[in-house]
Amino acid sequence: MIDKIQETLATLRKKKPLVLCLTNTVSVEFVANSLLALGAAPIMSHDPREAEELVRIGGSVYINLGTLNAPFVEHCKRVADFAKQEERPLILDPVGAGASQVRTESSLAFLPQAAIVRGNASEIMALSGSQGKTLGVESTEEVHSAKDAARALAKTYGCTTAISGEEDFVTDENRETTLSVGSPLMPSITGMGCSLTGIIAAFHAIIPDAYEAARLATAYFGLCGNIAHEKAKAPGAFKVAFIDALYQADFSSMEKHYEV
């Protein structure tokens, strides 16, 4: 798998795909810096007047509902319509689905069009109608408990579903992968999941196969977490080390020390 990640990253850095990010105000800088370190070209926009132009020149559209409000959700729906019209993949991060009715319903509205949905176990279970418990935007469920929910979403909506947590799980109903990479420090950093979804969006701008894009992006993200953990043992330092790892792409260390 590492060879495929390395090949994809080389192509991505050559093409520098634009990723249109409609993301939350908490993690916007971290998402942008992660995408820049990866080699993609993020653009963060909340202005409806430029939506159609940006979708047209972009490689993918990333919608994150972390700090939603009514005008923002309506803007996202308009962008989603443009994405469908221009045949650009939509990648959804249903932050806090299950925490409130408006979050769950807003996320469900985008699922029919989403190529990939990435969330924690509680969010994925909430979207599938399972009785997962959500504590704000934090998951109270383990990834293994949400695998059937992920499969159900993939089957119902024809999408790829990715669950992140202590282990990561990616499925499109017909194929699935469980990954055990990353650092225990990752949940201590705001926006880490948001960043992962952005990286998945960048990979899907290069790889037409949504499942393969999500699988390789999730693996690379976790491997960079492993590399960062070797250099930093506290959240603040880890965040910097992680962005550096995305940029440095130390595949020789990844091959030597970790299995995916």
C-alpha positions, -999 to +999 in steps of 0.1 A: +000+000+000+028+024+008+040+022-029+005+033-040+004+061-015+039+073-027+028+072-063-005+091-055+013+118-035+038+124-064+009+129-088-009+151-064+021+173-058+026+176-096-010+185-103-017+205-071-055+200-072-077+227-058-099+215-029-129+238-022-134+237+015-166+247+032-154+239+067-159+250+103-144+281+118-126+261+145-103+240+123-101+261+091-064+270+096-053+235+105-072+220+075-056+246+051-021+240+065-025+203+063-036+205+027-008+228+018+018+205+035+003+176+015+008+195-017-028+203-026-042+238-031-070+245-006-094+274-009-117+282+020-149+300+009-182+309+025-194+334-001-222+322-024-212+347-050-181+328-060-194+292-054-200+282-090-167+295-103-147+278-075-165+244-080-158+246-117-120+250-113-117+227-083-109+190-081-132+182-052-156+198-028-153+193+010-182+201+032-178+201+070-207+209+093-188+216+125-200+251+131-232+250+111-259+277+110-289+280+087-273+303+060-242+281+059-262+249+054-281+266+025-248+278+010-235+242+012-266+229-005-261+253-034-224+243-037-235+207-037-258+214-066-230+230-085-207+201-077-233+177-091-236+198-122-199+200-128-193+163-118-170+171-089-169+147-060-184+158-027-167+147+005-188+151+037-177+154+073-209+152+094-194+168+126-216+162+156-243+141+138-263+126+166-256+154+190-286+174+178-315+169+154-304+198+132-269+184+128-282+149+120-308+162+095-283+186+078-258+158+074-284+134+060-294+160+034-260+157+018-256+119+019-273+111-014-247+131-032-216+123-011-189+103-028-172+098+006-185+104+042-159+104+070-168+106+106-162+091+140-181+060+152-209+079+169-215+101+139-217+072+115-240+053+137-263+083+141-265+087+103-274+051+098-302+052+125-282+032+150-284+040+187-249+054+190-242+080+217-226+113+208-210+137+233-209+169+214-185+163+185-167+135+204-174+098+198-185+077+227-185+045+206-157+023+194-150+019+157-158-019+157-193-010+170-200+012+139-187-011+111-222-024+103-235+011+103-208+021+078-216-008+056-253+002+057-246+038+047-224+026+019-251+003+006-280+028+010-262+058-006-237+041-029-209+060-012-176+051+006-178+054+043-147+060+065-147+058+103-117+072+122-108+064+158-083+042+176-084+021+145-098+033+111-123+015+089-131+022+052-158+005+032-178+008+000-199-022+009-181-045-015-146-037-002-133-028+032-101-021+051-093-018+088-061+002+096-042+003+129-020+033+124-017+068+140-010+083+174-030+083+207-023+121+208-045+127+177-078+129+196-063+156+218-060+180+189-090+200+176-096+195+139-076+163+134-107+146+119-115+177+099-079+176+085-083+139+076-114+145+056-096+173+038-067+150+029-093+124+017-108+151-005-074+159-020-067+122-027-101+118-044-093+148-066-065+126-080-079+091-076-113+085-093-121+055-072-136+069-040-129+038-019-092+037-030-088+074-024-103+071+012-082+040+020-049+055+008-055+089+023-065+074+057-034+052+057-011+081+049-027+103+075-022+076+102+013+069+091+022+106+094+007+104+129+031+076+137+061+096+124+050+127+144+046+107+176+083+097+174+092+134+176+065+149+199+049+136+231+024+164+238-005+178+217+010+212+209+043+199+196+026+170+179+004+193+158+035+209+143+053+176+139+023+162+122+021+190+096+058+185+090+053+147+085+026+154+059+051+176+041+083+155+045+066+122+034+093+099+050+082+067+032+115+049+041+106+052+078+070+043+072+081+011+054+106+002+080+085+006+111+048+003+103+025-021+085-006-011+065 
